[in-house]
Amino acid sequence: MRLPIDTEELSRPRIGNPVLVTVGEAAGLLRVGRTTAYELVIGKLQSVKVGRRRLVVREGVRKYVDGLLQMQNASEV
């Protein structure tokens, strides 16, 4: 059973809602493992390097999910 993806949750502004998240936090948002999240960072998730850390742009996570939804909807037509 698939749970619906709440894309608004990814972009809803809140106090303490960071613009950049760790790869582990992005994995949690996407409900995937850290290894999968690191693979996505290589080419599909927008990320930046801050010092020695790789951080994922939260808005990039939402865009990635939106792209998945568009591909899924296109294949169902």
TORZA-371387 format. One record per residue: residue number from 0; x, y, z of N, C-alpha, C, CB in turn. Coordinates in steps of 0.1 Angstrom, whole numbers, always signed. Glycine has a CB too. Example, Ala and Ser with C-alpha at 12.3 -4.5 7.8 and 13.67 -1.06 7.14 Angstrom:
<rec num="0" n_c1="+132" n_c2="-57" n_c3="+78" ca_c1="+123" ca_c2="-45" ca_c3="+78" c_c1="+132" c_c2="-33" c_c3="+78" cb_c1="+113" cb_c2="-45" cb_c3="+90"/>
<rec num="1" n_c1="+128" n_c2="-22" n_c3="+71" ca_c1="+137" ca_c2="-11" ca_c3="+71" c_c1="+129" c_c2="+0" c_c3="+79" cb_c1="+141" cb_c2="-6" cb_c3="+57"/>
//
This chain:
<rec num="0" n_c1="+8" n_c2="-12" n_c3="+0" ca_c1="+0" ca_c2="+0" ca_c3="+0" c_c1="+9" c_c2="+12" c_c3="+0" cb_c1="-10" cb_c2="+0" cb_c3="+12"/>
<rec num="1" n_c1="+6" n_c2="+21" n_c3="-9" ca_c1="+14" ca_c2="+34" ca_c3="-10" c_c1="+7" c_c2="+45" c_c3="-2" cb_c1="+16" cb_c2="+38" cb_c3="-25"/>
<rec num="2" n_c1="+15" n_c2="+53" n_c3="+5" ca_c1="+9" ca_c2="+64" ca_c3="+12" c_c1="+10" c_c2="+76" c_c3="+2" cb_c1="+17" cb_c2="+67" cb_c3="+25"/>
<rec num="3" n_c1="+0" n_c2="+85" n_c3="+3" ca_c1="+1" ca_c2="+97" ca_c3="-6" c_c1="+12" c_c2="+106" c_c3="-2" cb_c1="-12" cb_c2="+105" cb_c3="-6"/>
<rec num="4" n_c1="+19" n_c2="+112" n_c3="-12" ca_c1="+30" ca_c2="+121" ca_c3="-9" c_c1="+24" c_c2="+135" c_c3="-7" cb_c1="+41" cb_c2="+120" cb_c3="-20"/>
<rec num="5" n_c1="+27" n_c2="+141" n_c3="+4" ca_c1="+23" ca_c2="+155" ca_c3="+6" c_c1="+34" c_c2="+165" c_c3="+2" cb_c1="+19" cb_c2="+157" cb_c3="+21"/>
<rec num="6" n_c1="+33" n_c2="+169" n_c3="-11" ca_c1="+44" ca_c2="+178" ca_c3="-16" c_c1="+43" c_c2="+192" c_c3="-9" cb_c1="+42" cb_c2="+180" cb_c3="-31"/>
<rec num="7" n_c1="+32" n_c2="+196" n_c3="-4" ca_c1="+31" ca_c2="+208" ca_c3="+3" c_c1="+39" c_c2="+208" c_c3="+16" cb_c1="+17" cb_c2="+212" cb_c3="+6"/>
<rec num="8" n_c1="+40" n_c2="+196" n_c3="+22" ca_c1="+48" ca_c2="+195" ca_c3="+34" c_c1="+62" c_c2="+199" c_c3="+32" cb_c1="+47" cb_c2="+180" cb_c3="+40"/>
<rec num="9" n_c1="+67" n_c2="+196" n_c3="+20" ca_c1="+81" ca_c2="+198" ca_c3="+17" c_c1="+84" c_c2="+213" c_c3="+16" cb_c1="+86" cb_c2="+191" cb_c3="+5"/>
<rec num="10" n_c1="+74" n_c2="+221" n_c3="+12" ca_c1="+77" ca_c2="+235" ca_c3="+9" c_c1="+70" c_c2="+245" c_c3="+19" cb_c1="+73" cb_c2="+239" cb_c3="-5"/>
<rec num="11" n_c1="+62" n_c2="+240" n_c3="+28" ca_c1="+55" ca_c2="+248" ca_c3="+38" c_c1="+65" c_c2="+255" c_c3="+47" cb_c1="+45" cb_c2="+239" cb_c3="+46"/>
<rec num="12" n_c1="+65" n_c2="+269" n_c3="+47" ca_c1="+74" ca_c2="+276" ca_c3="+56" c_c1="+70" c_c2="+275" c_c3="+70" cb_c1="+75" cb_c2="+290" cb_c3="+52"/>
<rec num="13" n_c1="+79" n_c2="+272" n_c3="+79" ca_c1="+77" ca_c2="+271" ca_c3="+93" c_c1="+89" c_c2="+277" c_c3="+100" cb_c1="+74" cb_c2="+257" cb_c3="+98"/>
<rec num="14" n_c1="+87" n_c2="+281" n_c3="+113" ca_c1="+99" ca_c2="+285" ca_c3="+121" c_c1="+107" c_c2="+272" c_c3="+123" cb_c1="+94" cb_c2="+291" cb_c3="+134"/>
<rec num="15" n_c1="+120" n_c2="+274" n_c3="+121" ca_c1="+129" ca_c2="+262" ca_c3="+122" c_c1="+129" c_c2="+253" c_c3="+111" cb_c1="+125" cb_c2="+255" cb_c3="+135"/>
<rec num="16" n_c1="+122" n_c2="+256" n_c3="+100" ca_c1="+122" ca_c2="+248" ca_c3="+88" c_c1="+134" c_c2="+252" c_c3="+79" cb_c1="+109" cb_c2="+249" cb_c3="+80"/>
<rec num="17" n_c1="+145" n_c2="+244" n_c3="+79" ca_c1="+157" ca_c2="+249" ca_c3="+72" c_c1="+156" c_c2="+248" c_c3="+57" cb_c1="+169" cb_c2="+240" cb_c3="+77"/>
<rec num="18" n_c1="+163" n_c2="+257" n_c3="+51" ca_c1="+164" ca_c2="+257" ca_c3="+36" c_c1="+173" c_c2="+245" c_c3="+31" cb_c1="+170" cb_c2="+271" cb_c3="+31"/>
<rec num="19" n_c1="+183" n_c2="+242" n_c3="+39" ca_c1="+192" ca_c2="+231" ca_c3="+36" c_c1="+190" c_c2="+220" c_c3="+46" cb_c1="+206" cb_c2="+236" cb_c3="+35"/>
<rec num="20" n_c1="+190" n_c2="+208" n_c3="+42" ca_c1="+189" ca_c2="+196" ca_c3="+51" c_c1="+200" c_c2="+187" c_c3="+48" cb_c1="+175" cb_c2="+189" cb_c3="+49"/>
<rec num="21" n_c1="+203" n_c2="+178" n_c3="+57" ca_c1="+214" ca_c2="+168" ca_c3="+55" c_c1="+208" c_c2="+158" c_c3="+45" cb_c1="+218" cb_c2="+162" cb_c3="+68"/>
<rec num="22" n_c1="+217" n_c2="+150" n_c3="+40" ca_c1="+213" ca_c2="+139" ca_c3="+31" c_c1="+204" c_c2="+129" c_c3="+39" cb_c1="+225" cb_c2="+132" cb_c3="+25"/>
<rec num="23" n_c1="+207" n_c2="+127" n_c3="+52" ca_c1="+199" ca_c2="+118" ca_c3="+60" c_c1="+185" c_c2="+123" c_c3="+62" cb_c1="+206" cb_c2="+116" cb_c3="+73"/>
<rec num="24" n_c1="+184" n_c2="+137" n_c3="+64" ca_c1="+171" ca_c2="+143" ca_c3="+66" c_c1="+163" c_c2="+142" c_c3="+53" cb_c1="+172" cb_c2="+157" cb_c3="+71"/>
<rec num="25" n_c1="+170" n_c2="+144" n_c3="+42" ca_c1="+163" ca_c2="+144" ca_c3="+28" c_c1="+158" c_c2="+129" c_c3="+26" cb_c1="+173" cb_c2="+148" cb_c3="+17"/>
<rec num="26" n_c1="+166" n_c2="+119" n_c3="+30" ca_c1="+161" ca_c2="+106" ca_c3="+30" c_c1="+149" c_c2="+104" c_c3="+38" cb_c1="+172" cb_c2="+96" cb_c3="+34"/>
<rec num="27" n_c1="+148" n_c2="+109" n_c3="+49" ca_c1="+136" ca_c2="+108" ca_c3="+58" c_c1="+124" c_c2="+115" c_c3="+51" cb_c1="+138" cb_c2="+115" cb_c3="+71"/>
<rec num="28" n_c1="+126" n_c2="+127" n_c3="+45" ca_c1="+115" ca_c2="+134" ca_c3="+38" c_c1="+110" c_c2="+125" c_c3="+27" cb_c1="+120" cb_c2="+147" cb_c3="+33"/>
<rec num="29" n_c1="+119" n_c2="+118" n_c3="+20" ca_c1="+115" ca_c2="+110" ca_c3="+8" c_c1="+111" c_c2="+96" c_c3="+12" cb_c1="+126" cb_c2="+110" cb_c3="-2"/>
<rec num="30" n_c1="+113" n_c2="+92" n_c3="+24" ca_c1="+110" ca_c2="+79" ca_c3="+29" c_c1="+118" c_c2="+68" c_c3="+22" cb_c1="+95" cb_c2="+76" cb_c3="+28"/>
<rec num="31" n_c1="+131" n_c2="+72" n_c3="+19" ca_c1="+141" ca_c2="+62" ca_c3="+13" c_c1="+153" c_c2="+61" c_c3="+22" cb_c1="+145" cb_c2="+67" cb_c3="-1"/>
<rec num="32" n_c1="+161" n_c2="+51" n_c3="+19" ca_c1="+173" ca_c2="+50" ca_c3="+27" c_c1="+184" c_c2="+60" c_c3="+24" cb_c1="+179" cb_c2="+36" cb_c3="+25"/>
<rec num="33" n_c1="+194" n_c2="+61" n_c3="+33" ca_c1="+205" ca_c2="+71" ca_c3="+31" c_c1="+213" c_c2="+68" c_c3="+18" cb_c1="+214" cb_c2="+71" cb_c3="+43"/>
<rec num="34" n_c1="+215" n_c2="+55" n_c3="+15" ca_c1="+222" ca_c2="+52" ca_c3="+3" c_c1="+215" c_c2="+56" c_c3="-9" cb_c1="+225" cb_c2="+36" cb_c3="+3"/>
<rec num="35" n_c1="+202" n_c2="+54" n_c3="-10" ca_c1="+194" ca_c2="+59" ca_c3="-21" c_c1="+195" c_c2="+74" c_c3="-22" cb_c1="+180" cb_c2="+54" cb_c3="-20"/>
<rec num="36" n_c1="+194" n_c2="+81" n_c3="-11" ca_c1="+194" ca_c2="+95" ca_c3="-10" c_c1="+208" c_c2="+100" c_c3="-16" cb_c1="+192" cb_c2="+101" cb_c3="+4"/>
<rec num="37" n_c1="+219" n_c2="+94" n_c3="-12" ca_c1="+232" ca_c2="+98" ca_c3="-17" c_c1="+232" c_c2="+96" c_c3="-32" cb_c1="+243" cb_c2="+90" cb_c3="-10"/>
<rec num="38" n_c1="+227" n_c2="+85" n_c3="-37" ca_c1="+226" ca_c2="+82" ca_c3="-52" c_c1="+218" c_c2="+93" c_c3="-59" cb_c1="+220" cb_c2="+69" cb_c3="-55"/>
<rec num="39" n_c1="+207" n_c2="+98" n_c3="-53" ca_c1="+199" ca_c2="+108" ca_c3="-59" c_c1="+207" c_c2="+122" c_c3="-59" cb_c1="+186" cb_c2="+110" cb_c3="-51"/>
<rec num="40" n_c1="+215" n_c2="+124" n_c3="-49" ca_c1="+223" ca_c2="+137" ca_c3="-48" c_c1="+232" c_c2="+138" c_c3="-60" cb_c1="+230" cb_c2="+137" cb_c3="-35"/>
<rec num="41" n_c1="+237" n_c2="+126" n_c3="-65" ca_c1="+247" ca_c2="+126" ca_c3="-76" c_c1="+241" c_c2="+133" c_c3="-88" cb_c1="+251" cb_c2="+112" cb_c3="-79"/>
<rec num="42" n_c1="+228" n_c2="+131" n_c3="-91" ca_c1="+223" ca_c2="+137" ca_c3="-103" c_c1="+208" c_c2="+142" c_c3="-103" cb_c1="+224" cb_c2="+128" cb_c3="-114"/>
<rec num="43" n_c1="+201" n_c2="+139" n_c3="-93" ca_c1="+187" ca_c2="+142" ca_c3="-93" c_c1="+182" c_c2="+152" c_c3="-83" cb_c1="+179" cb_c2="+130" cb_c3="-92"/>
<rec num="44" n_c1="+189" n_c2="+152" n_c3="-71" ca_c1="+185" ca_c2="+161" ca_c3="-61" c_c1="+195" c_c2="+173" c_c3="-60" cb_c1="+185" cb_c2="+154" cb_c3="-47"/>
<rec num="45" n_c1="+189" n_c2="+185" n_c3="-60" ca_c1="+198" ca_c2="+197" ca_c3="-59" c_c1="+205" c_c2="+197" c_c3="-46" cb_c1="+189" cb_c2="+210" cb_c3="-62"/>
<rec num="46" n_c1="+218" n_c2="+199" n_c3="-46" ca_c1="+225" ca_c2="+199" ca_c3="-33" c_c1="+237" c_c2="+209" c_c3="-35" cb_c1="+231" cb_c2="+185" cb_c3="-29"/>
<rec num="47" n_c1="+242" n_c2="+213" n_c3="-23" ca_c1="+253" ca_c2="+222" ca_c3="-23" c_c1="+264" c_c2="+217" c_c3="-13" cb_c1="+249" cb_c2="+237" cb_c3="-19"/>
<rec num="48" n_c1="+276" n_c2="+221" n_c3="-15" ca_c1="+286" ca_c2="+218" ca_c3="-5" c_c1="+289" c_c2="+230" c_c3="+4" cb_c1="+299" cb_c2="+213" cb_c3="-13"/>
<rec num="49" n_c1="+288" n_c2="+227" n_c3="+17" ca_c1="+291" ca_c2="+238" ca_c3="+27" c_c1="+302" c_c2="+232" c_c3="+35" cb_c1="+278" cb_c2="+241" cb_c3="+35"/>
<rec num="50" n_c1="+314" n_c2="+238" n_c3="+33" ca_c1="+326" ca_c2="+232" ca_c3="+40" c_c1="+328" c_c2="+218" c_c3="+35" cb_c1="+324" cb_c2="+232" cb_c3="+55"/>
<rec num="51" n_c1="+329" n_c2="+209" n_c3="+44" ca_c1="+330" ca_c2="+195" ca_c3="+39" c_c1="+317" c_c2="+187" c_c3="+38" cb_c1="+340" cb_c2="+188" cb_c3="+49"/>
<rec num="52" n_c1="+306" n_c2="+194" n_c3="+41" ca_c1="+293" ca_c2="+187" ca_c3="+42" c_c1="+286" c_c2="+189" c_c3="+29" cb_c1="+285" cb_c2="+192" cb_c3="+53"/>
<rec num="53" n_c1="+278" n_c2="+179" n_c3="+25" ca_c1="+269" ca_c2="+180" ca_c3="+13" c_c1="+255" c_c2="+181" c_c3="+19" cb_c1="+270" cb_c2="+167" cb_c3="+4"/>
<rec num="54" n_c1="+249" n_c2="+192" n_c3="+15" ca_c1="+235" ca_c2="+195" ca_c3="+20" c_c1="+226" c_c2="+196" c_c3="+9" cb_c1="+235" cb_c2="+208" cb_c3="+28"/>
<rec num="55" n_c1="+214" n_c2="+191" n_c3="+11" ca_c1="+203" ca_c2="+191" ca_c3="+0" c_c1="+194" c_c2="+203" c_c3="+2" cb_c1="+195" cb_c2="+177" cb_c3="+1"/>
<rec num="56" n_c1="+191" n_c2="+209" n_c3="-9" ca_c1="+182" ca_c2="+221" ca_c3="-9" c_c1="+168" c_c2="+215" c_c3="-8" cb_c1="+184" cb_c2="+229" cb_c3="-23"/>
<rec num="57" n_c1="+161" n_c2="+220" n_c3="+3" ca_c1="+148" ca_c2="+215" ca_c3="+6" c_c1="+138" c_c2="+217" c_c3="-6" cb_c1="+142" cb_c2="+222" cb_c3="+18"/>
<rec num="58" n_c1="+139" n_c2="+228" n_c3="-12" ca_c1="+130" ca_c2="+231" ca_c3="-24" c_c1="+134" c_c2="+221" c_c3="-35" cb_c1="+133" cb_c2="+245" cb_c3="-29"/>
<rec num="59" n_c1="+146" n_c2="+217" n_c3="-36" ca_c1="+150" ca_c2="+207" ca_c3="-46" c_c1="+143" c_c2="+193" c_c3="-44" cb_c1="+165" cb_c2="+205" cb_c3="-46"/>
<rec num="60" n_c1="+141" n_c2="+190" n_c3="-31" ca_c1="+134" ca_c2="+177" ca_c3="-28" c_c1="+120" c_c2="+178" c_c3="-33" cb_c1="+134" cb_c2="+175" cb_c3="-13"/>
<rec num="61" n_c1="+113" n_c2="+190" n_c3="-31" ca_c1="+99" ca_c2="+191" ca_c3="-36" c_c1="+99" c_c2="+191" c_c3="-51" cb_c1="+94" cb_c2="+205" cb_c3="-31"/>
<rec num="62" n_c1="+109" n_c2="+197" n_c3="-58" ca_c1="+109" ca_c2="+197" ca_c3="-73" c_c1="+111" c_c2="+182" c_c3="-78" cb_c1="+120" cb_c2="+206" cb_c3="-78"/>
<rec num="63" n_c1="+119" n_c2="+175" n_c3="-71" ca_c1="+122" ca_c2="+161" ca_c3="-74" c_c1="+109" c_c2="+153" c_c3="-73" cb_c1="+133" cb_c2="+154" cb_c3="-66"/>
<rec num="64" n_c1="+102" n_c2="+155" n_c3="-63" ca_c1="+89" ca_c2="+147" ca_c3="-61" c_c1="+79" c_c2="+152" c_c3="-71" cb_c1="+83" cb_c2="+150" cb_c3="-46"/>
<rec num="65" n_c1="+78" n_c2="+165" n_c3="-74" ca_c1="+69" ca_c2="+170" ca_c3="-85" c_c1="+72" c_c2="+163" c_c3="-98" cb_c1="+70" cb_c2="+185" cb_c3="-86"/>
<rec num="66" n_c1="+85" n_c2="+162" n_c3="-101" ca_c1="+89" ca_c2="+155" ca_c3="-114" c_c1="+85" c_c2="+141" c_c3="-114" cb_c1="+104" cb_c2="+156" cb_c3="-115"/>
<rec num="67" n_c1="+86" n_c2="+134" n_c3="-103" ca_c1="+82" ca_c2="+120" ca_c3="-102" c_c1="+67" c_c2="+119" c_c3="-104" cb_c1="+85" cb_c2="+114" cb_c3="-88"/>
<rec num="68" n_c1="+59" n_c2="+128" n_c3="-98" ca_c1="+45" ca_c2="+128" ca_c3="-100" c_c1="+41" c_c2="+131" c_c3="-115" cb_c1="+38" cb_c2="+139" cb_c3="-91"/>
<rec num="69" n_c1="+48" n_c2="+140" n_c3="-121" ca_c1="+45" ca_c2="+143" ca_c3="-135" c_c1="+48" c_c2="+131" c_c3="-144" cb_c1="+53" cb_c2="+155" cb_c3="-140"/>
<rec num="70" n_c1="+59" n_c2="+124" n_c3="-142" ca_c1="+63" ca_c2="+112" ca_c3="-149" c_c1="+53" c_c2="+101" c_c3="-147" cb_c1="+77" cb_c2="+107" cb_c3="-146"/>
<rec num="71" n_c1="+48" n_c2="+100" n_c3="-135" ca_c1="+39" ca_c2="+89" ca_c3="-132" c_c1="+25" c_c2="+92" c_c3="-138" cb_c1="+37" cb_c2="+88" cb_c3="-117"/>
<rec num="72" n_c1="+21" n_c2="+105" n_c3="-138" ca_c1="+8" ca_c2="+109" ca_c3="-144" c_c1="+9" c_c2="+107" c_c3="-159" cb_c1="+4" cb_c2="+123" cb_c3="-140"/>
<rec num="73" n_c1="+20" n_c2="+111" n_c3="-165" ca_c1="+22" ca_c2="+109" ca_c3="-179" c_c1="+21" c_c2="+95" c_c3="-184" cb_c1="+35" cb_c2="+116" cb_c3="-184"/>
<rec num="74" n_c1="+26" n_c2="+86" n_c3="-176" ca_c1="+27" ca_c2="+72" ca_c3="-180" c_c1="+13" c_c2="+65" c_c3="-178" cb_c1="+37" cb_c2="+64" cb_c3="-172"/>
<rec num="75" n_c1="+4" n_c2="+71" n_c3="-170" ca_c1="-9" ca_c2="+66" ca_c3="-167" c_c1="-19" c_c2="+70" c_c3="-178" cb_c1="-14" cb_c2="+70" cb_c3="-154"/>
<rec num="76" n_c1="-15" n_c2="+80" n_c3="-186" ca_c1="-24" ca_c2="+85" ca_c3="-196" c_c1="-24" c_c2="+76" c_c3="-208" cb_c1="-21" cb_c2="+99" cb_c3="-200"/>
//
